[in-house]
Amino acid sequence: MTAASYRHLLISYSIELGCVTFNVDYRLGPATKAPGGSHDIVKVLKHVIENASELNVDPACIVLCGESGGAGTVLGAA
């Protein structure tokens, strides 16, 4: 699945939970070897933390999540 396929789910999370969501379209294997995808997530996470005030994000309250293989990629980023 692509990041775009989760768009509606993340919008509903934002509305229901009153939070900001970000969807990272990280590089996938086999074209990108591990830990390339995790590095992409870390890069986005650093950007969000460094720009938290502009993005209206509490940097002390960030949750990472993923589904299926994405869960392992997120775990590698964490």
N, CA, C and O atoms as CSV, one atom per row, in Angstrom:
chain,resi,resn,atom,element,x,y,z
A,1,MET,N,N,0.842,-1.181,0.000
A,1,MET,CA,C,0.000,0.000,0.000
A,1,MET,C,C,0.885,1.240,0.000
A,1,MET,O,O,2.026,1.217,0.461
A,2,THR,N,N,0.339,2.293,-0.517
A,2,THR,CA,C,1.076,3.551,-0.548
A,2,THR,C,C,0.609,4.478,0.568
A,2,THR,O,O,-0.429,4.257,1.190
A,3,ALA,N,N,1.390,5.503,0.801
A,3,ALA,CA,C,1.017,6.486,1.822
A,3,ALA,C,C,-0.341,7.100,1.503
A,3,ALA,O,O,-1.127,7.366,2.412
A,4,ALA,N,N,-0.623,7.325,0.231
A,4,ALA,CA,C,-1.896,7.942,-0.160
A,4,ALA,C,C,-3.094,7.081,0.226
A,4,ALA,O,O,-4.175,7.614,0.477
A,5,SER,N,N,-2.924,5.772,0.277
A,5,SER,CA,C,-4.047,4.894,0.604
A,5,SER,C,C,-4.476,5.016,2.071
A,5,SER,O,O,-5.552,4.542,2.436
A,6,TYR,N,N,-3.659,5.635,2.907
A,6,TYR,CA,C,-3.987,5.824,4.320
A,6,TYR,C,C,-4.507,7.224,4.620
A,6,TYR,O,O,-4.791,7.543,5.775
A,7,ARG,N,N,-4.633,8.055,3.606
A,7,ARG,CA,C,-5.012,9.458,3.794
A,7,ARG,C,C,-6.313,9.602,4.577
A,7,ARG,O,O,-6.356,10.349,5.554
A,8,HIS,N,N,-7.366,8.910,4.172
A,8,HIS,CA,C,-8.668,9.057,4.832
A,8,HIS,C,C,-8.615,8.585,6.283
A,8,HIS,O,O,-9.241,9.189,7.153
A,9,LEU,N,N,-7.881,7.524,6.547
A,9,LEU,CA,C,-7.744,7.026,7.913
A,9,LEU,C,C,-7.067,8.064,8.801
A,9,LEU,O,O,-7.506,8.308,9.925
A,10,LEU,N,N,-5.999,8.672,8.296
A,10,LEU,CA,C,-5.287,9.670,9.088
A,10,LEU,C,C,-6.110,10.928,9.304
A,10,LEU,O,O,-6.022,11.556,10.359
A,11,ILE,N,N,-6.900,11.296,8.322
A,11,ILE,CA,C,-7.791,12.450,8.499
A,11,ILE,C,C,-8.798,12.154,9.604
A,11,ILE,O,O,-9.089,13.019,10.430
A,12,SER,N,N,-9.332,10.930,9.618
A,12,SER,CA,C,-10.298,10.594,10.674
A,12,SER,C,C,-9.622,10.574,12.044
A,12,SER,O,O,-10.233,10.986,13.030
A,13,TYR,N,N,-8.374,10.106,12.128
A,13,TYR,CA,C,-7.627,10.163,13.392
A,13,TYR,C,C,-7.474,11.605,13.851
A,13,TYR,O,O,-7.689,11.919,15.022
A,14,SER,N,N,-7.106,12.469,12.935
A,14,SER,CA,C,-6.901,13.879,13.284
A,14,SER,C,C,-8.171,14.495,13.837
A,14,SER,O,O,-8.137,15.218,14.833
A,15,ILE,N,N,-9.284,14.211,13.194
A,15,ILE,CA,C,-10.564,14.779,13.627
A,15,ILE,C,C,-10.995,14.174,14.960
A,15,ILE,O,O,-11.346,14.900,15.890
A,16,GLU,N,N,-10.970,12.848,15.051
A,16,GLU,CA,C,-11.466,12.168,16.250
A,16,GLU,C,C,-10.600,12.417,17.477
A,16,GLU,O,O,-11.119,12.592,18.579
A,17,LEU,N,N,-9.279,12.434,17.292
A,17,LEU,CA,C,-8.360,12.560,18.415
A,17,LEU,C,C,-7.863,13.980,18.637
A,17,LEU,O,O,-7.206,14.258,19.640
A,18,GLY,N,N,-8.168,14.878,17.713
A,18,GLY,CA,C,-7.713,16.256,17.842
A,18,GLY,C,C,-6.203,16.366,17.763
A,18,GLY,O,O,-5.586,17.102,18.533
A,19,CYS,N,N,-5.608,15.634,16.831
A,19,CYS,CA,C,-4.151,15.631,16.717
A,19,CYS,C,C,-3.735,15.913,15.278
A,19,CYS,O,O,-4.558,15.915,14.363
A,20,VAL,N,N,-2.463,16.145,15.106
A,20,VAL,CA,C,-1.873,16.339,13.793
A,20,VAL,C,C,-1.281,15.004,13.357
A,20,VAL,O,O,-0.621,14.330,14.147
A,21,THR,N,N,-1.513,14.619,12.108
A,21,THR,CA,C,-0.938,13.375,11.604
A,21,THR,C,C,-0.037,13.670,10.415
A,21,THR,O,O,-0.276,14.598,9.643
A,22,PHE,N,N,1.000,12.860,10.289
A,22,PHE,CA,C,1.914,12.942,9.162
A,22,PHE,C,C,2.035,11.549,8.569
A,22,PHE,O,O,2.108,10.561,9.300
A,23,ASN,N,N,2.055,11.469,7.276
A,23,ASN,CA,C,2.143,10.197,6.585
A,23,ASN,C,C,3.422,10.203,5.755
A,23,ASN,O,O,3.563,11.010,4.837
A,24,VAL,N,N,4.342,9.317,6.071
A,24,VAL,CA,C,5.644,9.291,5.409
A,24,VAL,C,C,5.631,8.263,4.286
A,24,VAL,O,O,5.403,7.078,4.527
A,25,ASP,N,N,5.871,8.708,3.081
A,25,ASP,CA,C,5.971,7.820,1.929
A,25,ASP,C,C,7.444,7.430,1.789
A,25,ASP,O,O,8.160,7.952,0.934
A,26,TYR,N,N,7.880,6.503,2.643
A,26,TYR,CA,C,9.285,6.113,2.701
A,26,TYR,C,C,9.637,5.157,1.555
A,26,TYR,O,O,8.764,4.531,0.953
A,27,ARG,N,N,10.929,5.065,1.277
A,27,ARG,CA,C,11.400,4.176,0.205
A,27,ARG,C,C,11.186,2.712,0.595
A,27,ARG,O,O,11.343,2.332,1.755
A,28,LEU,N,N,10.832,1.919,-0.380
A,28,LEU,CA,C,10.515,0.511,-0.162
A,28,LEU,C,C,11.558,-0.410,-0.779
A,28,LEU,O,O,12.256,-0.035,-1.721
A,29,GLY,N,N,11.657,-1.634,-0.229
A,29,GLY,CA,C,12.484,-2.676,-0.808
A,29,GLY,C,C,11.722,-3.353,-1.925
A,29,GLY,O,O,10.498,-3.229,-1.971
A,30,PRO,N,N,12.355,-4.036,-2.798
A,30,PRO,CA,C,13.774,-4.336,-2.789
A,30,PRO,C,C,14.654,-3.250,-3.410
A,30,PRO,O,O,15.880,-3.347,-3.373
A,31,ALA,N,N,14.026,-2.216,-3.981
A,31,ALA,CA,C,14.825,-1.154,-4.603
A,31,ALA,C,C,15.706,-0.444,-3.587
A,31,ALA,O,O,16.823,-0.036,-3.907
A,32,THR,N,N,15.214,-0.297,-2.380
A,32,THR,CA,C,15.982,0.334,-1.305
A,32,THR,C,C,16.233,-0.693,-0.225
A,32,THR,O,O,15.294,-1.264,0.330
A,33,LYS,N,N,17.469,-0.924,0.066
A,33,LYS,CA,C,17.843,-1.893,1.096
A,33,LYS,C,C,17.632,-1.297,2.486
A,33,LYS,O,O,17.776,-0.091,2.686
A,34,ALA,N,N,17.292,-2.150,3.431
A,34,ALA,CA,C,17.151,-1.724,4.833
A,34,ALA,C,C,18.502,-1.236,5.329
A,34,ALA,O,O,19.531,-1.813,4.977
A,35,PRO,N,N,18.517,-0.228,6.107
A,35,PRO,CA,C,17.430,0.488,6.768
A,35,PRO,C,C,17.014,1.781,6.062
A,35,PRO,O,O,16.669,2.753,6.734
A,36,GLY,N,N,17.037,1.819,4.736
A,36,GLY,CA,C,16.706,3.035,3.995
A,36,GLY,C,C,15.367,3.630,4.353
A,36,GLY,O,O,15.262,4.841,4.549
A,37,GLY,N,N,14.318,2.790,4.446
A,37,GLY,CA,C,12.996,3.286,4.807
A,37,GLY,C,C,12.965,3.884,6.199
A,37,GLY,O,O,12.337,4.918,6.422
A,38,SER,N,N,13.639,3.239,7.135
A,38,SER,CA,C,13.705,3.763,8.508
A,38,SER,C,C,14.431,5.104,8.532
A,38,SER,O,O,14.048,6.005,9.278
A,39,HIS,N,N,15.469,5.236,7.726
A,39,HIS,CA,C,16.191,6.512,7.661
A,39,HIS,C,C,15.281,7.623,7.144
A,39,HIS,O,O,15.366,8.762,7.602
A,40,ASP,N,N,14.406,7.289,6.182
A,40,ASP,CA,C,13.455,8.283,5.671
A,40,ASP,C,C,12.524,8.758,6.782
A,40,ASP,O,O,12.245,9.951,6.894
A,41,ILE,N,N,12.047,7.827,7.599
A,41,ILE,CA,C,11.147,8.168,8.698
A,41,ILE,C,C,11.867,9.036,9.728
A,41,ILE,O,O,11.295,10.007,10.223
A,42,VAL,N,N,13.094,8.703,10.050
A,42,VAL,CA,C,13.873,9.494,11.007
A,42,VAL,C,C,14.059,10.919,10.488
A,42,VAL,O,O,13.963,11.881,11.251
A,43,LYS,N,N,14.323,11.047,9.200
A,43,LYS,CA,C,14.514,12.378,8.606
A,43,LYS,C,C,13.248,13.223,8.762
A,43,LYS,O,O,13.323,14.400,9.116
A,44,VAL,N,N,12.093,12.624,8.499
A,44,VAL,CA,C,10.829,13.349,8.650
A,44,VAL,C,C,10.568,13.662,10.120
A,44,VAL,O,O,10.138,14.768,10.450
A,45,LEU,N,N,10.822,12.706,11.001
A,45,LEU,CA,C,10.613,12.922,12.428
A,45,LEU,C,C,11.474,14.077,12.938
A,45,LEU,O,O,10.991,14.918,13.696
A,46,LYS,N,N,12.733,14.124,12.534
A,46,LYS,CA,C,13.609,15.237,12.925
A,46,LYS,C,C,13.059,16.566,12.423
A,46,LYS,O,O,13.094,17.567,13.138
A,47,HIS,N,N,12.551,16.575,11.190
A,47,HIS,CA,C,11.978,17.801,10.631
A,47,HIS,C,C,10.773,18.252,11.453
A,47,HIS,O,O,10.634,19.438,11.750
A,48,VAL,N,N,9.911,17.320,11.817
A,48,VAL,CA,C,8.723,17.649,12.609
A,48,VAL,C,C,9.132,18.207,13.968
A,48,VAL,O,O,8.581,19.212,14.418
A,49,ILE,N,N,10.086,17.567,14.619
A,49,ILE,CA,C,10.534,18.036,15.941
A,49,ILE,C,C,11.171,19.423,15.841
A,49,ILE,O,O,10.881,20.300,16.655
A,50,GLU,N,N,12.029,19.621,14.852
A,50,GLU,CA,C,12.717,20.905,14.696
A,50,GLU,C,C,11.762,22.036,14.314
A,50,GLU,O,O,12.054,23.203,14.575
A,51,ASN,N,N,10.632,21.706,13.703
A,51,ASN,CA,C,9.683,22.714,13.244
A,51,ASN,C,C,8.339,22.580,13.958
A,51,ASN,O,O,7.298,22.951,13.415
A,52,ALA,N,N,8.372,22.049,15.178
A,52,ALA,CA,C,7.150,21.733,15.919
A,52,ALA,C,C,6.231,22.937,16.095
A,52,ALA,O,O,5.018,22.815,15.924
A,53,SER,N,N,6.782,24.076,16.428
A,53,SER,CA,C,5.915,25.233,16.671
A,53,SER,C,C,5.198,25.670,15.400
A,53,SER,O,O,4.019,26.021,15.444
A,54,GLU,N,N,5.893,25.654,14.274
A,54,GLU,CA,C,5.264,26.029,12.999
A,54,GLU,C,C,4.229,25.002,12.551
A,54,GLU,O,O,3.260,25.344,11.873
A,55,LEU,N,N,4.438,23.743,12.933
A,55,LEU,CA,C,3.534,22.666,12.543
A,55,LEU,C,C,2.425,22.418,13.558
A,55,LEU,O,O,1.578,21.547,13.361
A,56,ASN,N,N,2.435,23.189,14.646
A,56,ASN,CA,C,1.451,23.049,15.720
A,56,ASN,C,C,1.490,21.636,16.325
A,56,ASN,O,O,0.460,20.982,16.492
A,57,VAL,N,N,2.703,21.196,16.641
A,57,VAL,CA,C,2.939,19.858,17.187
A,57,VAL,C,C,3.631,19.989,18.542
A,57,VAL,O,O,4.536,20.807,18.705
A,58,ASP,N,N,3.209,19.190,19.501
A,58,ASP,CA,C,3.901,19.098,20.784
A,58,ASP,C,C,5.005,18.051,20.616
A,58,ASP,O,O,4.699,16.864,20.511
A,59,PRO,N,N,6.275,18.454,20.586
A,59,PRO,CA,C,7.350,17.502,20.338
A,59,PRO,C,C,7.505,16.450,21.441
A,59,PRO,O,O,8.187,15.445,21.241
A,60,ALA,N,N,6.888,16.669,22.588
A,60,ALA,CA,C,6.945,15.689,23.678
A,60,ALA,C,C,5.828,14.659,23.567
A,60,ALA,O,O,5.732,13.753,24.394
A,61,CYS,N,N,4.993,14.795,22.556
A,61,CYS,CA,C,3.826,13.919,22.438
A,61,CYS,C,C,3.684,13.444,20.991
A,61,CYS,O,O,2.730,13.795,20.296
A,62,ILE,N,N,4.648,12.643,20.557
A,62,ILE,CA,C,4.654,12.124,19.190
A,62,ILE,C,C,4.545,10.609,19.244
A,62,ILE,O,O,5.222,9.950,20.033
A,63,VAL,N,N,3.689,10.073,18.400
A,63,VAL,CA,C,3.494,8.633,18.311
A,63,VAL,C,C,3.862,8.193,16.898
A,63,VAL,O,O,3.453,8.816,15.919
A,64,LEU,N,N,4.633,7.118,16.803
A,64,LEU,CA,C,4.941,6.513,15.512
A,64,LEU,C,C,4.131,5.232,15.382
A,64,LEU,O,O,3.993,4.486,16.351
A,65,CYS,N,N,3.600,4.973,14.208
A,65,CYS,CA,C,2.889,3.713,14.010
A,65,CYS,C,C,3.061,3.256,12.573
A,65,CYS,O,O,3.365,4.045,11.679
A,66,GLY,N,N,2.862,1.982,12.378
A,66,GLY,CA,C,2.950,1.393,11.058
A,66,GLY,C,C,2.155,0.110,11.024
A,66,GLY,O,O,1.819,-0.457,12.063
A,67,GLU,N,N,1.860,-0.338,9.836
A,67,GLU,CA,C,1.065,-1.543,9.644
A,67,GLU,C,C,1.861,-2.553,8.833
A,67,GLU,O,O,2.514,-2.192,7.854
A,68,SER,N,N,1.811,-3.788,9.229
A,68,SER,CA,C,2.470,-4.891,8.534
A,68,SER,C,C,3.978,-4.613,8.464
A,68,SER,O,O,4.609,-4.380,9.495
A,69,GLY,N,N,4.550,-4.636,7.275
A,69,GLY,CA,C,5.981,-4.382,7.134
A,69,GLY,C,C,6.367,-2.987,7.578
A,69,GLY,O,O,7.496,-2.752,8.009
A,70,GLY,N,N,5.417,-2.054,7.469
A,70,GLY,CA,C,5.670,-0.688,7.924
A,70,GLY,C,C,5.887,-0.596,9.410
A,70,GLY,O,O,6.571,0.310,9.886
A,71,ALA,N,N,5.308,-1.530,10.158
A,71,ALA,CA,C,5.530,-1.541,11.609
A,71,ALA,C,C,6.991,-1.818,11.928
A,71,ALA,O,O,7.557,-1.200,12.830
A,72,GLY,N,N,7.600,-2.731,11.205
A,72,GLY,CA,C,9.017,-3.007,11.395
A,72,GLY,C,C,9.892,-1.841,10.971
A,72,GLY,O,O,10.912,-1.561,11.600
A,73,THR,N,N,9.493,-1.166,9.909
A,73,THR,CA,C,10.243,-0.005,9.442
A,73,THR,C,C,10.178,1.117,10.476
A,73,THR,O,O,11.184,1.776,10.742
A,74,VAL,N,N,9.009,1.333,11.054
A,74,VAL,CA,C,8.833,2.353,12.091
A,74,VAL,C,C,9.629,1.956,13.342
A,74,VAL,O,O,10.261,2.803,13.975
A,75,LEU,N,N,9.594,0.690,13.686
A,75,LEU,CA,C,10.355,0.223,14.841
A,75,LEU,C,C,11.847,0.489,14.634
A,75,LEU,O,O,12.541,0.898,15.565
A,76,GLY,N,N,12.334,0.262,13.430
A,76,GLY,CA,C,13.731,0.561,13.125
A,76,GLY,C,C,14.040,2.033,13.262
A,76,GLY,O,O,15.138,2.402,13.678
A,77,ALA,N,N,13.078,2.888,12.914
A,77,ALA,CA,C,13.262,4.340,13.049
A,77,ALA,C,C,13.273,4.748,14.508
A,77,ALA,O,O,14.010,5.652,14.903
A,78,ALA,N,N,12.445,4.074,15.319
A,78,ALA,CA,C,12.347,4.428,16.743
A,78,ALA,C,C,13.646,4.100,17.438
A,78,ALA,O,O,13.774,4.320,18.642
